[in-house]
Amino acid sequence: MSQSTSAMGNEKIKSSRRKFLKSAATLAGATIGYSWLKSSQVLLFAAEPKDESLPWYGIVIDIEKCIGCGSCAKACKKENDVPIEPFFFRTWIEQYTVKNDGSVNIVSPNGGIDGFEQTVPDEDIFKSFFVPKMCNHCSKSPCIQVCPVGATYDSPEGVVLIDEKYCIGCRYCVQACPYGCRFIHPVKKVANKCTLCYHRLKKNLTPACMEVCPTGARMYGNLRDKNSELVKFLKEHTTQVLRPNLNTGAKLYYNALSSEVR
């Protein structure tokens, strides 16, 4: 084979390689771009209210009013047929005790249903308070984004729900929730969580946990209604959401939230 023929062959190979690499880069860029677009669409879809004529529900918990009686957790279990065994809760209460040395003791015996008994000596306590926990009904819910079958979704009113007929019990949503608000039902083997008593909301009834609270530590309302008690409260108080850095669009606002709460 002559040198000229060999050179021509090498040039063809180099040209083919350049075309291949260019095509591969274009395809990779298109794939990444498509994936980014789909992810962005998911985030935007989760964040946007669907129907402006419907309420967009939010929740307030006033830590200063919670006395740790456990009535909310007890009523929730009864109303929503939550298993009576410990560790299965749609809502629960935690007691935070900040000691004089700066350490924090956090307890939640049986979700607070049976009340609390302070185990830290009075002389060692700097401050102590109760913090109710429940689903944050996020507008950009991680649980919705990871569900592989679409069983977790948000209602037109912004309430995050689960369709048990579609749930396969894969636990992805349980792991994705940064607030620890989900569990797998021990009998049904599907995901379970607070629904803000959606079945009651549709009948213009108050969620069970809020109806039984003796101090009015919990309230819900329409975030779109500037005259609602919820919006008025948010205007008049300095409220915070848990883990704001995660940008989940949490719609559960706490009044008097201490830095020790996580």
C-alpha positions as CSV (number, residue, x, y, z in Angstrom):
1,M,0.0,0.0,0.0
2,S,1.3,3.4,-0.9
3,Q,2.0,6.2,1.6
4,S,-0.7,8.4,0.0
5,T,-3.3,5.6,0.2
6,S,-2.4,5.0,3.9
7,A,-2.6,8.7,4.6
8,M,-6.0,9.0,3.0
9,G,-7.2,6.0,5.1
10,N,-6.0,7.6,8.3
11,E,-7.7,10.9,7.4
12,K,-11.0,9.1,6.9
13,I,-10.7,7.4,10.3
14,K,-9.9,10.7,12.0
15,S,-12.9,12.3,10.2
16,S,-15.2,9.5,11.3
17,R,-14.0,9.9,14.9
18,R,-14.7,13.6,14.8
19,K,-18.2,13.0,13.5
20,F,-18.9,10.3,16.1
21,L,-17.6,12.5,19.0
22,K,-19.7,15.5,17.7
23,S,-22.8,13.4,17.4
24,A,-22.3,11.8,20.8
25,A,-21.8,15.2,22.4
26,T,-24.9,16.6,20.7
27,L,-26.9,13.5,21.9
28,A,-25.6,13.8,25.4
29,G,-26.4,17.5,25.5
30,A,-29.9,16.9,24.3
31,T,-30.4,14.1,26.8
32,I,-29.2,16.3,29.7
33,G,-31.3,19.2,28.5
34,Y,-34.4,17.1,28.2
35,S,-33.8,15.6,31.7
36,W,-33.3,19.1,33.2
37,L,-36.5,20.3,31.4
38,K,-38.5,17.4,32.7
39,S,-37.1,17.9,36.3
40,S,-37.9,21.6,36.1
41,Q,-41.4,20.9,34.9
42,V,-42.0,18.6,37.8
43,L,-40.8,21.3,40.2
44,L,-43.0,24.0,38.7
45,F,-46.0,21.7,38.4
46,A,-45.7,20.9,42.1
47,A,-45.3,24.5,43.0
48,E,-48.1,26.1,41.0
49,P,-51.7,26.3,42.4
50,K,-54.0,24.7,39.9
51,D,-57.2,26.6,40.3
52,E,-57.2,30.1,41.6
53,S,-60.9,29.9,42.5
54,L,-60.2,27.2,45.1
55,P,-58.7,27.6,48.5
56,W,-54.9,27.0,48.9
57,Y,-54.6,25.6,52.4
58,G,-51.9,26.4,54.9
59,I,-51.4,25.5,58.6
60,V,-50.2,27.4,61.6
61,I,-49.0,25.8,64.9
62,D,-48.5,28.2,67.8
63,I,-45.8,26.6,70.0
64,E,-46.6,29.1,72.8
65,K,-50.1,27.6,73.1
66,C,-49.3,23.9,73.0
67,I,-49.5,22.2,76.4
68,G,-48.5,18.7,75.2
69,C,-51.9,17.1,76.2
70,G,-51.8,14.7,73.2
71,S,-55.4,15.2,72.3
72,C,-54.5,16.0,68.7
73,A,-52.6,12.8,68.2
74,K,-55.3,10.7,69.9
75,A,-58.1,12.3,67.8
76,C,-56.1,11.8,64.6
77,K,-55.7,8.1,65.2
78,K,-59.4,7.6,65.9
79,E,-60.6,9.8,63.0
80,N,-58.2,8.3,60.4
81,D,-58.0,4.7,61.6
82,V,-54.3,4.9,62.3
83,P,-52.8,1.8,63.9
84,I,-52.8,2.1,67.7
85,E,-49.3,0.7,68.0
86,P,-46.5,3.2,68.8
87,F,-44.5,4.6,65.9
88,F,-47.5,4.9,63.6
89,F,-48.6,8.6,63.7
90,R,-50.0,11.1,61.3
91,T,-49.4,13.8,63.9
92,W,-47.4,13.6,67.1
93,I,-45.9,15.9,69.8
94,E,-42.3,16.3,70.8
95,Q,-41.1,17.8,74.0
96,Y,-37.9,19.8,73.9
97,T,-36.0,20.5,77.1
98,V,-33.0,22.8,76.8
99,K,-30.6,22.3,79.7
100,N,-28.5,24.9,81.3
101,D,-25.4,23.4,79.8
102,G,-26.8,23.9,76.3
103,S,-27.7,20.3,75.6
104,V,-31.2,19.4,74.3
105,N,-33.3,16.5,75.4
106,I,-36.0,15.5,72.9
107,V,-38.7,12.9,73.8
108,S,-42.0,11.8,72.3
109,P,-43.3,8.8,74.2
110,N,-46.1,7.2,72.2
111,G,-46.3,10.4,70.1
112,G,-47.4,12.3,73.2
113,I,-50.8,10.6,73.3
114,D,-50.3,9.6,77.0
115,G,-48.9,13.0,78.0
116,F,-45.4,13.8,79.2
117,E,-43.4,13.3,82.4
118,Q,-40.4,15.6,82.7
119,T,-37.3,13.6,83.5
120,V,-34.8,16.4,83.7
121,P,-34.5,18.0,87.2
122,D,-36.0,21.5,87.4
123,E,-32.7,23.0,88.5
124,D,-31.1,21.8,85.2
125,I,-33.7,23.2,82.9
126,F,-33.2,26.4,81.0
127,K,-36.4,26.1,79.1
128,S,-38.9,23.4,77.9
129,F,-41.7,23.5,75.3
130,F,-43.8,21.2,73.1
131,V,-43.7,21.0,69.3
132,P,-46.5,19.3,67.4
133,K,-45.5,17.7,64.1
134,M,-47.5,16.7,61.0
135,C,-47.3,16.7,57.2
136,N,-46.1,20.1,56.0
137,H,-48.2,19.8,52.8
138,C,-45.4,21.2,50.7
139,S,-46.0,23.0,47.4
140,K,-42.8,21.4,46.0
141,S,-43.2,18.1,47.8
142,P,-40.1,15.7,47.5
143,C,-42.5,12.8,48.1
144,I,-44.5,13.6,45.0
145,Q,-41.4,14.0,42.9
146,V,-40.0,10.5,43.8
147,C,-43.1,8.5,43.6
148,P,-42.6,6.1,40.7
149,V,-46.3,5.4,40.1
150,G,-48.0,8.8,40.8
151,A,-49.7,7.5,43.9
152,T,-48.7,10.6,45.9
153,Y,-50.2,13.8,44.5
154,D,-51.4,17.2,45.6
155,S,-55.1,18.1,45.5
156,P,-56.3,21.2,43.8
157,E,-56.4,22.9,47.2
158,G,-52.7,22.1,47.9
159,V,-53.3,19.1,50.2
160,V,-50.8,16.3,49.6
161,L,-52.6,13.0,49.4
162,I,-52.0,9.3,48.6
163,D,-54.0,7.1,46.3
164,E,-53.8,3.7,48.1
165,K,-55.0,1.9,44.9
166,Y,-51.8,2.9,43.1
167,C,-49.3,2.8,45.9
168,I,-46.8,-0.1,45.7
169,G,-45.3,0.4,49.1
170,C,-41.8,1.0,47.7
171,R,-41.0,3.5,50.6
172,Y,-39.4,6.1,48.3
173,C,-41.7,8.8,49.6
174,V,-41.0,7.7,53.2
175,Q,-37.3,8.2,52.6
176,A,-37.8,11.4,50.7
177,C,-39.8,13.3,53.3
178,P,-37.4,15.5,55.2
179,Y,-39.9,15.9,58.1
180,G,-40.4,12.2,58.9
181,C,-44.1,12.4,58.4
182,R,-44.8,9.2,56.5
183,F,-44.9,5.5,57.4
184,I,-45.9,2.2,55.8
185,H,-49.2,1.0,57.1
186,P,-48.5,-2.4,58.8
187,V,-51.7,-4.0,57.5
188,K,-52.3,-2.3,54.1
189,K,-48.6,-2.2,53.2
190,V,-49.0,1.2,51.6
191,A,-47.7,4.7,52.5
192,N,-49.7,6.6,55.0
193,K,-49.6,10.2,56.3
194,C,-51.6,13.3,57.4
195,T,-54.2,14.3,54.8
196,L,-55.4,17.4,56.8
197,C,-58.5,15.3,57.2
198,Y,-59.3,16.0,53.6
199,H,-62.6,14.0,53.9
200,R,-63.6,16.5,56.5
201,L,-62.5,19.6,54.6
202,K,-64.7,18.6,51.7
203,K,-67.6,18.8,54.1
204,N,-66.5,22.1,55.5
205,L,-65.5,20.4,58.8
206,T,-62.4,21.2,60.8
207,P,-59.5,18.7,60.8
208,A,-59.9,16.4,63.9
209,C,-56.6,17.5,65.5
210,M,-57.6,21.1,65.4
211,E,-61.2,20.5,66.5
212,V,-60.1,18.9,69.8
213,C,-57.1,21.2,70.7
214,P,-58.1,22.8,74.0
215,T,-55.9,25.9,73.6
216,G,-56.3,26.6,69.8
217,A,-52.6,25.9,69.2
218,R,-53.4,24.7,65.6
219,M,-55.3,26.4,62.8
220,Y,-55.7,26.0,59.1
221,G,-57.0,28.4,56.4
222,N,-56.9,29.7,52.9
223,L,-53.6,31.3,52.1
224,R,-55.2,33.1,49.2
225,D,-57.8,34.9,51.4
226,K,-56.1,38.0,52.9
227,N,-59.0,38.3,55.4
228,S,-58.7,34.7,56.7
229,E,-57.6,34.2,60.3
230,L,-54.6,32.3,59.1
231,V,-53.3,35.1,56.9
232,K,-54.0,37.6,59.6
233,F,-52.0,35.5,62.1
234,L,-49.1,35.2,59.6
235,K,-49.1,39.0,59.2
236,E,-49.1,39.7,62.9
237,H,-46.6,37.1,64.0
238,T,-43.0,36.1,63.1
239,T,-43.5,32.5,61.8
240,Q,-41.1,30.1,60.3
241,V,-41.2,26.7,58.5
242,L,-39.0,23.8,59.3
243,R,-35.8,23.3,57.3
244,P,-36.4,26.3,54.9
245,N,-33.0,25.6,53.2
246,L,-34.6,22.6,51.5
247,N,-37.0,24.8,49.6
248,T,-39.9,22.3,49.8
249,G,-42.5,25.1,49.8
250,A,-43.7,23.9,53.2
251,K,-47.1,25.3,54.1
252,L,-46.9,24.5,57.8
253,Y,-45.9,27.6,59.7
254,Y,-44.7,27.7,63.3
255,N,-45.0,30.6,65.7
256,A,-42.3,30.9,68.4
257,L,-40.1,28.2,66.7
258,S,-36.9,27.8,68.7
259,S,-33.6,27.1,67.0
260,E,-33.3,23.8,68.8
261,V,-36.2,22.3,66.8
262,R,-35.4,20.1,63.9
